[in-house]
Amino acid sequence: MTDTLSAPAPAAFGDHEVAQERRIVTPVPGPKSQALHERRLAVVSGGVGTTLPVYIDRAHDAVVVDVDGNHFIDLGGGIGVMGAGHTNDAVVAAVQEQVAKVTHTLFTVTPYEPYVRVAELLVERTPGDFAKKVVLVNSGAEALENAVKIARKHTGRNGVAVLDHGYHGRTNLTMAMNFKAMPYNLGFGPFAGDVHHAPNSYPFHDGLSGAEAAKRTISYLEKRVGAQDLACLVAEPIQGEGGFIVPAEGYLLALQEWCRANGIVFVADEVQSGVARTGAWYASEHFGLEPDMITTAKGIAGGMVLAGVVGRAEIMDSAHAGGLGGTYGGNPVACAAAIAVFDEIERRDLLGAAKRIESTLMPMLRELQAKHPVIGDVRGIGAMLAIEFVDPETGEPDAATVSRIAAEAAQQGVLVLTAGTYGNVIRFLPPLVISDELLRDAVSVLDAALSKA
């Protein structure tokens, strides 16, 4: 596929430029970052962890620049938030215009047009040819909380089903929905009840077909919980923190059909996989899904704080007036940013860009796999790709190598994110505007780090 976004052009913001290139000029972290980190340790809770104590001063498209002047290729994009690129010009302009008009009134008191427009865009872009409605909130976890309570209100049931290796947030309810305890849940209980974990589809490890994996999941839920007691089943089409697990073909569709047959609301958690990330507006499309509800956040507003729930109108209207909302939910400035993001996705064909990233990056990752036996699996769709590390002889997860690779890559100017229940996955969530040149450079750094490790 032609790389239509490959020309690296410096972006000017006041007196600053962000060249689209990797450039390390000090040790990592540099002296200014180290000084800032000392200030941080004195006043910021130790519970707020830091993967890399490098303090960012400015950014544009796919490059972030720290306070010491080091330029890093960003393959994490704020954990999938910066799909349209850091400081996207159109998003910045939309925010500047809106913040000078109305910054806040509270939509449930005196509403405004940007909230309505975002809802219209979500209704248009999410899968399913049926009437839909929307509620806007602040975060992915808050979207999940609202999806569950709407499903409970609609069905009159309490039970919530989730899948092994899933991640849904850090609130009390969503912690109960998470599979992995450390670091998200440990010591923070007691958690919300009536949440039931069922086995998922993990082709690299279980070897099951979609039909076989679905039969296992459904059998567990019917026997352990009972379909008649479930309000909803919440599933990530591609599991995020769990390690970008792509289920076997037909698995999710079978779960959706089972839910419909039993009056269970099927909720697709697309907080990480949505908004053009996989080369479709929402990853559900790749699996033929038409979820009853979809949760969305991260890439929706170019770094501004916004999330939402989109669902069948009759389900969304189950909530009584005043039952949904919140002080900052659907803030007008964040909504203006989201409108600009949706426009940028279409204007710059970022759906096509996500497919280009897959066609460029996936072959390079497979070459790494052929060269380095510690890479057991390469997987993903669009610009949501991952490599899983295992001991070549035993097949056991190899988190230690992942930690060394991530640390060495950062020293050389490439930022990668780790993931996986066992910490043995490197995931790639680059801004969709990243060039092929930057992707090739980043992979060369990973190759060298793997050889060194």
Secondary structure, DSSP 4 states (H G I P E B T S, - for coil): ---TT-----EEETTEEE-SS-B--S-SS-HHHHHHHHHHHHHS-TTS--SS---EEEEEBTEEEETT--EEEESSHHHHT-TT-BT-HHHHHHHHHHHTT-S---TTTS--HHHHHHHHHHHHHSS-SS-EEEEEESSHHHHHHHHHHHHHHHHS--EEEEETT----SSHHHHHH-S--TTTTTT--PPPSSEEEE----HHHH---HHHHHHHHHHHHHHHT-GGGEEEEEE-SSBTTTT-BPPPTTHHHHHHHHHHHTT-EEEEE-TTTTTTTTSSSSGGGGGT---SEEEE-GGGGTTSS-EEEEEEHHHHTTSPTTSS--SSTT-HHHHHHHHHHHHHHHHTTHHHHHHHHHHHHHHHHHHHHHH-TTEEEEEEETTEEEEEEB-TTT--B-HHHHHHHHHHHHHTTEE-EEESTTS-EEEE---TT--HHHHHHHHHHHHHHHHH-
